[in-house]
Amino acid sequence: MERKIKQQVTGFRTQDGAGVNLVRVLGNGTVQEFDPILMLDSFDSKNPDDYTAGFPMHPHRGIETISYVYRGFMTH
């Protein structure tokens, strides 16, 4: 089955959690057609200080977190 690209989305720089710098590609109602995907973030900084604050405890009830590590490592 051939599929066509319907839309290209450009992410925007923002902060989340306790001030973690990231690029939000999907989220905050930016693209409705990707339902049920709620959020897609890219963590592209090479500066470890951008991540040390982390994300305070928050519920993940009813959603699945998928982490794709392209290079390096992470702790979640």
C-alpha positions as CSV (number, residue, x, y, z in Angstrom):
1,M,0.0,0.0,0.0
2,E,1.4,3.4,-1.0
3,R,1.1,6.2,1.5
4,K,1.6,9.8,0.9
5,I,3.0,12.5,3.2
6,K,0.0,14.6,4.3
7,Q,1.8,17.2,6.4
8,Q,5.3,18.0,7.6
9,V,5.6,19.4,11.1
10,T,8.3,21.6,12.5
11,G,9.0,21.4,16.2
12,F,9.4,24.4,18.5
13,R,11.9,24.9,21.3
14,T,10.4,24.9,24.8
15,Q,10.9,23.7,28.3
16,D,9.1,21.1,30.3
17,G,9.3,19.4,33.6
18,A,11.7,21.3,35.9
19,G,13.1,23.3,33.0
20,V,14.4,20.6,30.7
21,N,15.1,22.1,27.2
22,L,13.6,20.2,24.3
23,V,12.0,20.5,20.9
24,R,8.3,19.7,20.9
25,V,7.2,18.2,17.6
26,L,3.7,17.2,18.5
27,G,1.8,18.3,21.6
28,N,-0.3,21.1,23.0
29,G,-2.9,20.7,20.2
30,T,-0.4,21.4,17.4
31,V,-1.7,18.6,15.1
32,Q,-5.0,16.9,15.7
33,E,-4.6,14.3,13.0
34,F,-2.1,12.3,15.1
35,D,-4.6,11.3,17.7
36,P,-4.0,9.3,19.9
37,I,-0.4,10.4,20.0
38,L,-0.4,13.2,22.6
39,M,3.2,14.3,22.5
40,L,6.5,13.8,20.6
41,D,9.6,15.5,22.0
42,S,13.1,15.6,20.8
43,F,15.9,16.0,23.3
44,D,18.8,17.2,21.1
45,S,21.1,19.1,23.5
46,K,24.6,18.0,24.0
47,N,24.8,19.9,27.2
48,P,24.1,17.6,30.2
49,D,23.0,20.7,32.3
50,D,20.0,20.9,30.1
51,Y,18.7,17.6,31.6
52,T,19.9,17.5,35.2
53,A,16.7,19.1,36.6
54,G,14.7,16.3,35.1
55,F,11.0,15.8,35.4
56,P,9.3,15.8,38.8
57,M,7.0,12.9,39.6
58,H,3.9,13.0,37.3
59,P,1.3,10.4,36.3
60,H,1.6,8.3,33.2
61,R,-1.8,6.7,33.7
62,G,-3.5,5.6,30.5
63,I,-0.5,6.4,28.2
64,E,2.6,4.6,27.1
65,T,6.0,6.2,27.1
66,I,8.3,5.3,24.3
67,S,11.9,6.4,24.5
68,Y,14.1,6.0,21.3
69,V,17.7,6.6,22.0
70,Y,19.6,7.3,18.8
71,R,23.0,7.6,20.4
72,G,24.3,7.5,24.0
73,F,22.1,6.6,27.0
74,M,19.3,7.7,29.2
75,T,17.7,7.0,32.6
76,H,13.9,7.1,32.9
